[in-house]
Amino acid sequence: MDTRELSTRRHEVTIRAGSAPISVYAGYLDFADRTGSGEFTNRRQVRFGASSQITENWAVRGGTVIN
């Protein structure tokens, strides 16, 4: 949103790669509150994770977020 008075900005990128048994992802978020209201805070995050399909009915997933 960036209209004269309400200028909160958000940029987000996520990349996923992999095939059937294993996949990985990484993401980046940049959130800037420019309204001056103090309701939101500026935030930058990096996310990493992976998943593995062990059997047809079972999967394992894990990830982390770094602020």
C-alpha positions in Angstrom: 0.0 0.0 0.0 1.5 3.3 -1.0 -1.1 6.0 -1.4 -0.2 9.5 -0.2 -1.3 9.0 3.5 -1.1 5.2 4.0 2.5 4.4 2.9 3.2 1.0 4.5 5.5 -1.0 2.3 6.2 -4.7 2.1 8.6 -6.6 -0.1 8.7 -10.4 0.0 10.6 -13.1 -2.0 10.4 -16.9 -1.6 12.3 -19.5 -3.5 11.5 -23.2 -3.5 13.4 -26.0 -5.1 13.3 -29.7 -5.1 11.4 -32.7 -6.3 9.3 -35.5 -4.8 11.2 -36.8 -1.8 13.1 -33.6 -0.7 12.4 -29.8 -1.2 14.0 -26.7 0.3 13.0 -23.1 0.5 14.4 -19.7 1.4 12.6 -16.4 1.8 13.2 -12.7 2.6 10.7 -10.2 4.0 11.2 -6.4 4.3 8.3 -4.6 6.0 8.6 -0.9 6.5 5.8 1.1 8.4 5.9 4.6 7.1 2.6 5.7 8.6 4.2 7.0 11.8 1.3 5.5 13.9 3.6 3.1 15.8 1.1 0.3 15.2 3.5 -1.7 13.2 7.3 -2.0 13.4 9.9 -2.1 10.7 10.9 -5.8 10.2 13.4 -7.8 8.1 13.2 -11.5 8.2 15.1 -14.4 6.5 13.4 -17.8 6.4 15.0 -21.2 5.6 13.4 -24.7 5.6 13.2 -28.1 4.1 10.7 -31.0 3.8 11.0 -34.6 3.1 8.3 -37.0 2.1 9.2 -40.2 3.9 6.3 -42.4 2.8 3.0 -41.7 1.0 1.4 -40.8 4.4 4.3 -39.3 6.3 6.4 -36.2 5.8 8.9 -34.3 7.9 9.2 -30.5 7.7 11.4 -28.0 9.5 12.4 -24.4 9.2 13.6 -21.3 11.0 13.0 -17.5 10.9 15.7 -15.0 11.6 14.7 -11.5 12.5 
